[in-house]
């Protein structure tokens, strides 16, 4: 069994949140115009109408108007703007 599957099984058995696992990210919508993304691996693309984050096995695409990355750290980011949609895609 792969190490990541063992970690995932252990987290479920102990009722721990999935965000503690190294390959998972957590997206929190703070209000209509602000969100927080934790445990990402970087910004793949950004403009005033979309922002794409690398999140291990998938990407998170934020689409809206006046999109701005207010703060970005090694693994977390705050984004603001008029958010219209959030989509997730599998990396190939």
N, CA, C and O atoms as CSV, one atom per row, in Angstrom:
chain,resi,resn,atom,element,x,y,z
A,1,UNK,N,N,0.849,-1.177,0.000
A,1,UNK,CA,C,0.000,0.000,0.000
A,1,UNK,C,C,0.894,1.240,0.000
A,1,UNK,O,O,1.879,1.291,0.737
A,2,UNK,N,N,0.565,2.223,-0.807
A,2,UNK,CA,C,1.363,3.432,-0.900
A,2,UNK,C,C,1.270,4.230,0.399
A,2,UNK,O,O,0.253,4.202,1.092
A,3,UNK,N,N,2.352,4.941,0.711
A,3,UNK,CA,C,2.411,5.715,1.950
A,3,UNK,C,C,1.270,6.716,2.048
A,3,UNK,O,O,0.700,6.880,3.127
A,4,UNK,N,N,0.913,7.398,0.945
A,4,UNK,CA,C,-0.163,8.389,0.983
A,4,UNK,C,C,-1.508,7.738,1.304
A,4,UNK,O,O,-2.345,8.350,1.967
A,5,UNK,N,N,-1.724,6.509,0.844
A,5,UNK,CA,C,-2.969,5.806,1.165
A,5,UNK,C,C,-3.005,5.419,2.638
A,5,UNK,O,O,-4.068,5.437,3.259
A,6,UNK,N,N,-1.877,5.079,3.188
A,6,UNK,CA,C,-1.804,4.756,4.617
A,6,UNK,C,C,-2.126,5.998,5.443
A,6,UNK,O,O,-2.899,5.928,6.399
A,7,UNK,N,N,-1.536,7.134,5.076
A,7,UNK,CA,C,-1.824,8.384,5.774
A,7,UNK,C,C,-3.299,8.738,5.683
A,7,UNK,O,O,-3.909,9.134,6.677
A,8,UNK,N,N,-3.875,8.596,4.494
A,8,UNK,CA,C,-5.282,8.906,4.286
A,8,UNK,C,C,-6.172,8.012,5.140
A,8,UNK,O,O,-7.126,8.487,5.756
A,9,UNK,N,N,-5.866,6.736,5.177
A,9,UNK,CA,C,-6.639,5.791,5.995
A,9,UNK,C,C,-6.517,6.129,7.480
A,9,UNK,O,O,-7.507,6.088,8.211
A,10,UNK,N,N,-5.323,6.456,7.920
A,10,UNK,CA,C,-5.105,6.810,9.321
A,10,UNK,C,C,-5.876,8.078,9.687
A,10,UNK,O,O,-6.468,8.149,10.764
A,11,UNK,N,N,-5.874,9.069,8.813
A,11,UNK,CA,C,-6.594,10.314,9.075
A,11,UNK,C,C,-8.093,10.056,9.205
A,11,UNK,O,O,-8.749,10.607,10.090
A,12,UNK,N,N,-8.635,9.210,8.313
A,12,UNK,CA,C,-10.061,8.869,8.396
A,12,UNK,C,C,-10.373,8.122,9.686
A,12,UNK,O,O,-11.368,8.414,10.350
A,13,UNK,N,N,-9.540,7.174,10.038
A,13,UNK,CA,C,-9.764,6.364,11.244
A,13,UNK,C,C,-9.721,7.220,12.507
A,13,UNK,O,O,-10.440,6.947,13.469
A,14,UNK,N,N,-8.892,8.240,12.505
A,14,UNK,CA,C,-8.751,9.115,13.671
A,14,UNK,C,C,-9.655,10.349,13.601
A,14,UNK,O,O,-9.584,11.224,14.465
A,15,UNK,N,N,-10.506,10.416,12.569
A,15,UNK,CA,C,-11.420,11.560,12.370
A,15,UNK,C,C,-10.671,12.879,12.270
A,15,UNK,O,O,-11.125,13.900,12.787
A,16,UNK,N,N,-9.529,12.857,11.607
A,16,UNK,CA,C,-8.741,14.072,11.392
A,16,UNK,C,C,-9.157,14.722,10.081
A,16,UNK,O,O,-9.589,14.030,9.159
A,17,UNK,N,N,-9.033,16.035,9.986
A,17,UNK,CA,C,-9.410,16.701,8.729
A,17,UNK,C,C,-8.462,16.327,7.596
A,17,UNK,O,O,-7.264,16.164,7.825
A,18,UNK,N,N,-8.984,16.189,6.374
A,18,UNK,CA,C,-8.136,15.813,5.246
A,18,UNK,C,C,-7.026,16.820,4.950
A,18,UNK,O,O,-6.020,16.464,4.336
A,19,UNK,N,N,-7.196,18.071,5.377
A,19,UNK,CA,C,-6.204,19.100,5.084
A,19,UNK,C,C,-4.857,18.850,5.744
A,19,UNK,O,O,-3.874,19.498,5.383
A,20,UNK,N,N,-4.781,17.930,6.701
A,20,UNK,CA,C,-3.484,17.648,7.329
A,20,UNK,C,C,-2.603,16.791,6.442
A,20,UNK,O,O,-1.397,16.694,6.672
A,21,UNK,N,N,-3.190,16.170,5.431
A,21,UNK,CA,C,-2.412,15.317,4.541
A,21,UNK,C,C,-1.604,16.173,3.579
A,21,UNK,O,O,-2.097,17.200,3.114
A,22,UNK,N,N,-0.382,15.779,3.271
A,22,UNK,CA,C,0.494,16.615,2.444
A,22,UNK,C,C,-0.011,16.844,1.018
A,22,UNK,O,O,0.333,17.862,0.417
A,23,UNK,N,N,-0.807,15.941,0.459
A,23,UNK,CA,C,-1.246,16.088,-0.915
A,23,UNK,C,C,-2.600,16.786,-1.038
A,23,UNK,O,O,-3.118,16.912,-2.147
A,24,UNK,N,N,-3.185,17.244,0.072
A,24,UNK,CA,C,-4.503,17.869,0.000
A,24,UNK,C,C,-4.408,19.364,0.293
A,24,UNK,O,O,-3.557,19.811,1.061
A,25,UNK,N,N,-5.293,20.114,-0.330
A,25,UNK,CA,C,-5.370,21.552,-0.126
A,25,UNK,C,C,-6.718,21.880,0.484
A,25,UNK,O,O,-7.662,21.095,0.401
A,26,UNK,N,N,-6.795,23.048,1.095
A,26,UNK,CA,C,-8.050,23.485,1.701
A,26,UNK,C,C,-8.380,24.875,1.181
A,26,UNK,O,O,-7.564,25.793,1.262
A,27,UNK,N,N,-9.583,25.017,0.647
A,27,UNK,CA,C,-10.061,26.289,0.110
A,27,UNK,C,C,-11.166,26.788,1.022
A,27,UNK,O,O,-12.143,26.079,1.263
A,28,UNK,N,N,-11.018,28.007,1.532
A,28,UNK,CA,C,-12.014,28.594,2.421
A,28,UNK,C,C,-12.518,29.883,1.806
A,28,UNK,O,O,-11.738,30.802,1.562
A,29,UNK,N,N,-13.814,29.959,1.554
A,29,UNK,CA,C,-14.421,31.188,1.060
A,29,UNK,C,C,-14.759,32.023,2.289
A,29,UNK,O,O,-15.605,31.639,3.097
A,30,UNK,N,N,-14.097,33.159,2.425
A,30,UNK,CA,C,-14.263,33.998,3.620
A,30,UNK,C,C,-15.495,34.892,3.512
A,30,UNK,O,O,-16.196,35.110,4.500
A,31,UNK,N,N,-15.753,35.401,2.329
A,31,UNK,CA,C,-16.971,36.160,2.030
A,31,UNK,C,C,-17.108,36.235,0.513
A,31,UNK,O,O,-16.368,35.560,-0.202
A,32,UNK,N,N,-18.023,37.027,0.019
A,32,UNK,CA,C,-18.294,37.059,-1.422
A,32,UNK,C,C,-17.102,37.530,-2.249
A,32,UNK,O,O,-17.039,37.264,-3.449
A,33,UNK,N,N,-16.164,38.219,-1.625
A,33,UNK,CA,C,-15.058,38.799,-2.378
A,33,UNK,C,C,-13.671,38.388,-1.888
A,33,UNK,O,O,-12.677,39.007,-2.268
A,34,UNK,N,N,-13.591,37.361,-1.058
A,34,UNK,CA,C,-12.275,36.987,-0.513
A,34,UNK,C,C,-12.250,35.492,-0.189
A,34,UNK,O,O,-13.225,34.931,0.310
A,35,UNK,N,N,-11.107,34.862,-0.487
A,35,UNK,CA,C,-10.936,33.457,-0.126
A,35,UNK,C,C,-9.505,33.193,0.274
A,35,UNK,O,O,-8.598,33.984,0.015
A,36,UNK,N,N,-9.332,32.037,0.924
A,36,UNK,CA,C,-8.031,31.608,1.423
A,36,UNK,C,C,-7.768,30.196,0.909
A,36,UNK,O,O,-8.633,29.326,1.009
A,37,UNK,N,N,-6.582,29.969,0.363
A,37,UNK,CA,C,-6.175,28.654,-0.120
A,37,UNK,C,C,-4.938,28.232,0.653
A,37,UNK,O,O,-3.939,28.950,0.692
A,38,UNK,N,N,-5.017,27.055,1.270
A,38,UNK,CA,C,-3.898,26.543,2.057
A,38,UNK,C,C,-3.353,25.272,1.414
A,38,UNK,O,O,-4.110,24.466,0.873
A,39,UNK,N,N,-2.068,25.106,1.475
A,39,UNK,CA,C,-1.356,23.933,0.979
A,39,UNK,C,C,-1.367,23.832,-0.549
A,39,UNK,O,O,-1.593,22.758,-1.106
A,40,UNK,N,N,-1.121,24.956,-1.216
A,40,UNK,CA,C,-0.950,24.925,-2.672
A,40,UNK,C,C,0.535,24.808,-2.986
A,40,UNK,O,O,1.379,24.936,-2.098
A,41,UNK,N,N,0.846,24.565,-4.246
A,41,UNK,CA,C,2.248,24.412,-4.650
A,41,UNK,C,C,2.728,25.528,-5.565
A,41,UNK,O,O,3.819,25.444,-6.130
A,42,UNK,N,N,1.926,26.565,-5.714
A,42,UNK,CA,C,2.350,27.700,-6.518
A,42,UNK,C,C,1.251,28.215,-7.425
A,42,UNK,O,O,0.215,27.576,-7.608
A,43,UNK,N,N,1.503,29.379,-7.984
A,43,UNK,CA,C,0.578,30.013,-8.922
A,43,UNK,C,C,1.020,29.626,-10.328
A,43,UNK,O,O,2.158,29.884,-10.720
A,44,UNK,N,N,0.121,29.008,-11.084
A,44,UNK,CA,C,0.443,28.614,-12.461
A,44,UNK,C,C,0.189,29.742,-13.450
A,44,UNK,O,O,0.920,29.900,-14.428
A,45,UNK,N,N,-0.854,30.527,-13.188
A,45,UNK,CA,C,-1.220,31.618,-14.088
A,45,UNK,C,C,-2.084,32.604,-13.322
A,45,UNK,O,O,-2.846,32.218,-12.436
A,46,UNK,N,N,-1.960,33.885,-13.670
A,46,UNK,CA,C,-2.767,34.888,-12.974
A,46,UNK,C,C,-3.011,36.098,-13.864
A,46,UNK,O,O,-2.128,36.535,-14.603
A,47,UNK,N,N,-4.210,36.624,-13.781
A,47,UNK,CA,C,-4.571,37.886,-14.426
A,47,UNK,C,C,-5.695,38.494,-13.602
A,47,UNK,O,O,-6.046,37.966,-12.547
A,48,UNK,N,N,-6.257,39.591,-14.068
A,48,UNK,CA,C,-7.342,40.235,-13.321
A,48,UNK,C,C,-8.666,39.488,-13.459
A,48,UNK,O,O,-9.625,39.806,-12.755
A,49,UNK,N,N,-8.735,38.498,-14.357
A,49,UNK,CA,C,-9.987,37.746,-14.541
A,49,UNK,C,C,-9.872,36.271,-14.159
A,49,UNK,O,O,-10.894,35.591,-14.075
A,50,UNK,N,N,-8.671,35.757,-13.927
A,50,UNK,CA,C,-8.526,34.364,-13.480
A,50,UNK,C,C,-7.193,34.154,-12.772
A,50,UNK,O,O,-6.206,34.842,-13.031
A,51,UNK,N,N,-7.202,33.182,-11.874
A,51,UNK,CA,C,-5.989,32.772,-11.167
A,51,UNK,C,C,-6.022,31.255,-11.100
A,51,UNK,O,O,-7.050,30.672,-10.755
A,52,UNK,N,N,-4.912,30.610,-11.425
A,52,UNK,CA,C,-4.830,29.151,-11.389
A,52,UNK,C,C,-3.713,28.742,-10.431
A,52,UNK,O,O,-2.572,29.183,-10.565
A,53,UNK,N,N,-4.059,27.892,-9.462
A,53,UNK,CA,C,-3.107,27.388,-8.484
A,53,UNK,C,C,-2.820,25.916,-8.742
A,53,UNK,O,O,-3.701,25.159,-9.150
A,54,UNK,N,N,-1.572,25.524,-8.499
A,54,UNK,CA,C,-1.166,24.119,-8.534
A,54,UNK,C,C,-1.418,23.545,-7.144
A,54,UNK,O,O,-0.900,24.058,-6.151
A,55,UNK,N,N,-2.219,22.476,-7.076
A,55,UNK,CA,C,-2.541,21.850,-5.788
A,55,UNK,C,C,-2.274,20.352,-5.862
A,55,UNK,O,O,-3.205,19.550,-5.793
A,56,UNK,N,N,-1.032,19.981,-5.999
A,56,UNK,CA,C,-0.586,18.579,-6.050
A,56,UNK,C,C,-1.187,17.841,-7.231
A,56,UNK,O,O,-0.697,17.990,-8.350
A,57,UNK,N,N,-2.229,17.051,-7.023
A,57,UNK,CA,C,-2.793,16.226,-8.097
A,57,UNK,C,C,-3.823,16.948,-8.953
A,57,UNK,O,O,-4.316,16.380,-9.927
A,58,UNK,N,N,-4.155,18.185,-8.613
A,58,UNK,CA,C,-5.167,18.930,-9.359
A,58,UNK,C,C,-4.830,20.420,-9.372
A,58,UNK,O,O,-3.891,20.866,-8.713
A,59,UNK,N,N,-5.605,21.166,-10.124
A,59,UNK,CA,C,-5.472,22.618,-10.156
A,59,UNK,C,C,-6.768,23.241,-9.647
A,59,UNK,O,O,-7.836,22.635,-9.732
A,60,UNK,N,N,-6.660,24.450,-9.121
A,60,UNK,CA,C,-7.822,25.228,-8.703
A,60,UNK,C,C,-7.829,26.483,-9.555
A,60,UNK,O,O,-6.863,27.247,-9.547
A,61,UNK,N,N,-8.922,26.703,-10.298
A,61,UNK,CA,C,-9.048,27.873,-11.155
A,61,UNK,C,C,-10.130,28.781,-10.589
A,61,UNK,O,O,-11.269,28.363,-10.382
A,62,UNK,N,N,-9.754,30.027,-10.345
A,62,UNK,CA,C,-10.670,31.033,-9.825
A,62,UNK,C,C,-10.952,32.023,-10.945
A,62,UNK,O,O,-10.022,32.590,-11.520
A,63,UNK,N,N,-12.212,32.234,-11.259
A,63,UNK,CA,C,-12.600,33.143,-12.335
A,63,UNK,C,C,-13.475,34.241,-11.759
A,63,UNK,O,O,-14.355,33.979,-10.938
A,64,UNK,N,N,-13.232,35.473,-12.191
A,64,UNK,CA,C,-14.017,36.595,-11.701
A,64,UNK,C,C,-13.544,37.895,-12.317
A,64,UNK,O,O,-12.941,37.911,-13.390
A,65,UNK,N,N,-13.823,38.966,-11.636
A,65,UNK,CA,C,-13.413,40.306,-12.074
A,65,UNK,C,C,-12.550,40.918,-10.987
A,65,UNK,O,O,-12.748,40.663,-9.799
A,66,UNK,N,N,-11.594,41.723,-11.407
A,66,UNK,CA,C,-10.698,42.415,-10.468
A,66,UNK,C,C,-10.027,41.448,-9.495
A,66,UNK,O,O,-9.872,41.755,-8.312
A,67,UNK,N,N,-9.631,40.287,-9.997
A,67,UNK,CA,C,-8.998,39.270,-9.154
A,67,UNK,C,C,-7.572,39.704,-8.801
A,67,UNK,O,O,-6.799,40.122,-9.663
A,68,UNK,N,N,-7.250,39.593,-7.516
A,68,UNK,CA,C,-5.941,40.007,-7.014
A,68,UNK,C,C,-5.472,38.987,-5.980
A,68,UNK,O,O,-6.246,38.557,-5.126
A,69,UNK,N,N,-4.209,38.607,-6.064
A,69,UNK,CA,C,-3.606,37.793,-5.009
A,69,UNK,C,C,-3.087,38.778,-3.970
A,69,UNK,O,O,-2.059,39.425,-4.170
A,70,UNK,N,N,-3.814,38.885,-2.852
A,70,UNK,CA,C,-3.453,39.863,-1.819
A,70,UNK,C,C,-2.182,39.461,-1.080
A,70,UNK,O,O,-1.345,40.306,-0.761
A,71,UNK,N,N,-2.045,38.186,-0.816
A,71,UNK,CA,C,-0.862,37.683,-0.111
A,71,UNK,C,C,-0.635,36.252,-0.553
A,71,UNK,O,O,-1.579,35.470,-0.666
A,72,UNK,N,N,0.616,35.914,-0.802
A,72,UNK,CA,C,0.943,34.542,-1.165
A,72,UNK,C,C,2.199,34.141,-0.411
A,72,UNK,O,O,3.206,34.849,-0.408
A,73,UNK,N,N,2.107,32.996,0.219
A,73,UNK,CA,C,3.246,32.459,0.944
A,73,UNK,C,C,3.702,31.178,0.272
A,73,UNK,O,O,3.270,30.849,-0.833
A,74,UNK,N,N,4.564,30.476,0.941
A,74,UNK,CA,C,5.105,29.237,0.382
A,74,UNK,C,C,4.004,28.226,0.069
A,74,UNK,O,O,4.093,27.495,-0.918
A,75,UNK,N,N,2.961,28.182,0.910
A,75,UNK,CA,C,1.894,27.211,0.670
A,75,UNK,C,C,0.492,27.762,0.904
A,75,UNK,O,O,-0.472,26.997,0.899
A,76,UNK,N,N,0.356,29.062,1.107
A,76,UNK,CA,C,-0.965,29.636,1.332
A,76,UNK,C,C,-1.119,30.937,0.558
A,76,UNK,O,O,-0.139,31.583,0.189
A,77,UNK,N,N,-2.386,31.308,0.320
A,77,UNK,CA,C,-2.650,32.535,-0.428
A,77,UNK,C,C,-4.009,33.099,-0.052
A,77,UNK,O,O,-4.950,32.355,0.226
A,78,UNK,N,N,-4.102,34.431,-0.045
A,78,UNK,CA,C,-5.367,35.138,0.071
A,78,UNK,C,C,-5.652,35.767,-1.281
A,78,UNK,O,O,-4.781,36.401,-1.876
A,79,UNK,N,N,-6.880,35.591,-1.765
A,79,UNK,CA,C,-7.285,36.139,-3.055
A,79,UNK,C,C,-8.539,36.973,-2.850
A,79,UNK,O,O,-9.431,36.587,-2.095
A,80,UNK,N,N,-8.609,38.122,-3.525
A,80,UNK,CA,C,-9.817,38.939,-3.460
A,80,UNK,C,C,-10.251,39.310,-4.865
A,80,UNK,O,O,-9.468,39.237,-5.813
A,81,UNK,N,N,-11.486,39.702,-4.985
A,81,UNK,CA,C,-12.073,40.090,-6.262
A,81,UNK,C,C,-13.522,39.658,-6.320
A,81,UNK,O,O,-14.047,39.087,-5.364
A,82,UNK,N,N,-14.165,39.929,-7.435
A,82,UNK,CA,C,-15.561,39.542,-7.625
A,82,UNK,C,C,-15.586,38.115,-8.173
A,82,UNK,O,O,-15.655,37.907,-9.385
A,83,UNK,N,N,-15.530,37.157,-7.287
A,83,UNK,CA,C,-15.442,35.746,-7.647
A,83,UNK,C,C,-16.728,35.277,-8.324
A,83,UNK,O,O,-17.820,35.429,-7.776
A,84,UNK,N,N,-16.587,34.702,-9.529
A,84,UNK,CA,C,-17.735,34.195,-10.273
A,84,UNK,C,C,-17.800,32.680,-10.284
A,84,UNK,O,O,-18.890,32.108,-10.271
A,85,UNK,N,N,-16.643,32.018,-10.309
A,85,UNK,CA,C,-16.648,30.554,-10.292
A,85,UNK,C,C,-15.331,30.006,-9.782
A,85,UNK,O,O,-14.281,30.643,-9.862
A,86,UNK,N,N,-15.432,28.786,-9.249
A,86,UNK,CA,C,-14.280,28.028,-8.787
A,86,UNK,C,C,-14.357,26.679,-9.483
A,86,UNK,O,O,-15.392,26.014,-9.429
A,87,UNK,N,N,-13.276,26.266,-10.135
A,87,UNK,CA,C,-13.289,24.938,-10.774
A,87,UNK,C,C,-12.012,24.191,-10.413
A,87,UNK,O,O,-10.968,24.784,-10.139
A,88,UNK,N,N,-12.134,22.878,-10.423
A,88,UNK,CA,C,-11.030,21.995,-10.094
A,88,UNK,C,C,-10.743,21.110,-11.292
A,88,UNK,O,O,-11.665,20.596,-11.925
A,89,UNK,N,N,-9.483,20.933,-11.600
A,89,UNK,CA,C,-9.103,20.084,-12.725
A,89,UNK,C,C,-8.013,19.121,-12.333
A,89,UNK,O,O,-7.149,19.441,-11.516
A,90,UNK,N,N,-8.053,17.946,-12.914
A,90,UNK,CA,C,-7.004,16.948,-12.674
A,90,UNK,C,C,-5.790,17.308,-13.502
A,90,UNK,O,O,-5.907,17.685,-14.668
A,91,UNK,N,N,-4.618,17.189,-12.889
A,91,UNK,CA,C,-3.384,17.404,-13.648
A,91,UNK,C,C,-3.102,16.162,-14.466
A,91,UNK,O,O,-3.428,15.051,-14.046
A,92,UNK,N,N,-2.505,16.338,-15.620
A,92,UNK,CA,C,-2.211,15.207,-16.519
A,92,UNK,C,C,-0.815,14.734,-16.349
A,92,UNK,O,O,-0.395,13.793,-17.023
